[in-house]
Amino acid sequence: MIYIRQINIDDFNEIVKIHKDVFADHFLGQYSANLIKRYYLQFFEKTTFLIIEENEKICGFILGGHEKTLDSCKQAFIDSNKCMYLLESIYRPQIYVKGIKKFFEYFIKNKNTQKPSQYSYRLLSMGISKNQQKKGFGKKLLNCFEKISLANTKIYGVSCMRDNRVASNFYIKNGFNLEKKCSKSLYFYKKI
């Protein structure tokens, strides 16, 4: 039986496993499970954070909300994990430069920098275990996220890495429109 529900505190270890599985080559996916868990815990009970289960096994998750809330959660993560984040960045050569750069971006923000997307309600992260993909779980999570989000917005945005064809095709197939292309990212929006 398939079931979608709000995440609870006992689900985070599974979310981390899914994240490490699906986003291994992404920036955050290269950090330790402990740091990734700390990252996702910042969004707990402050955002729309859902999981999908089949036969009581977590198969995927979706996370989103208002941009200000998401940014506040990200900032709280950086503020409370500075040392761990910096140490892991230094000791992981494949992410050293990116990690240090992202760390300083939070402290030296150019206030005149234009936001990449005009849509303030965002889908931040979505992952389905690789062995559970192509079963319609992503579409089911997206539909549930949209039903909940209707209370807050009629339109929302999402971004993905420009070379992530699986994600971009998924968004287009599910009714998203391309908002803009940047050097490394694609930005989409959807009216609900």
Residue pairs with C-beta under 8 A, 6 or more apart in sequence:
1 54
1 55
2 52
2 53
2 54
2 137
2 140
3 52
3 53
3 54
4 50
4 51
4 52
4 53
4 140
4 141
4 144
5 50
5 51
5 53
6 49
6 50
6 51
7 15
7 44
7 49
7 50
7 51
7 61
9 44
11 51
11 58
12 37
12 40
12 41
12 44
13 33
13 37
14 51
14 58
15 37
15 40
15 51
15 58
15 61
15 127
16 33
16 36
16 37
16 40
17 33
17 129
18 58
18 60
18 61
18 127
18 128
18 129
19 28
19 29
19 36
19 40
19 125
19 127
20 29
20 33
20 36
21 127
21 129
21 130
22 29
22 127
22 128
22 129
22 130
23 29
23 127
24 30
26 161
27 95
27 98
27 99
27 102
28 36
28 39
29 36
30 92
30 94
30 95
31 85
31 88
31 92
31 95
32 88
34 84
35 81
35 84
35 85
35 88
38 77
38 80
38 81
38 84
39 77
39 81
40 49
40 63
42 73
42 74
42 76
42 77
42 80
43 49
43 63
43 65
43 70
43 73
43 124
46 65
46 69
46 72
46 73
47 63
47 64
47 65
47 69
47 70
47 73
47 124
48 62
48 63
48 64
48 65
48 145
48 148
48 149
49 61
49 62
49 63
50 61
50 62
50 63
50 141
50 144
50 145
50 148
51 58
51 60
51 61
52 58
52 59
52 60
52 61
52 128
52 137
52 140
52 141
53 59
54 132
54 137
59 128
59 129
59 132
59 135
59 137
60 126
60 127
60 128
60 129
60 132
60 137
60 138
60 141
61 125
61 126
61 127
61 141
62 123
62 125
62 126
62 141
62 142
62 144
62 145
63 123
63 124
63 125
63 126
64 70
64 121
64 122
64 123
64 124
64 125
64 145
64 149
64 156
64 158
65 121
65 122
65 124
65 152
66 120
66 121
66 122
66 152
67 120
67 121
67 122
68 120
70 122
70 124
74 106
75 106
78 85
78 103
78 106
82 103
85 99
85 103
86 99
86 100
86 103
88 99
89 95
89 96
89 98
89 99
89 100
89 103
90 96
90 99
90 100
92 99
116 159
116 180
116 182
116 185
116 187
117 157
117 159
117 179
117 180
117 187
117 189
118 157
118 179
119 155
119 156
119 157
119 179
119 189
120 153
121 149
121 152
121 153
121 155
121 156
121 157
122 156
122 157
122 158
123 142
123 145
123 156
123 157
123 158
126 138
126 141
126 142
128 137
128 138
128 141
138 170
139 174
142 174
146 156
146 190
146 192
149 156
149 192
150 192
153 192
154 191
154 192
155 189
155 190
155 191
155 192
156 189
156 190
156 192
157 179
157 187
157 188
157 189
157 190
158 171
158 176
158 187
158 188
158 189
158 190
159 185
159 186
159 187
159 188
160 167
160 168
160 171
160 185
160 186
160 188
161 167
161 184
161 185
161 186
162 181
162 182
162 183
162 184
162 185
162 186
168 186
168 188
171 188
171 190
172 178
172 188
174 190
175 190
176 188
176 189
176 190
177 188
177 189
177 190
178 186
178 187
178 188
179 187
179 188
179 189
180 186
180 187
181 187
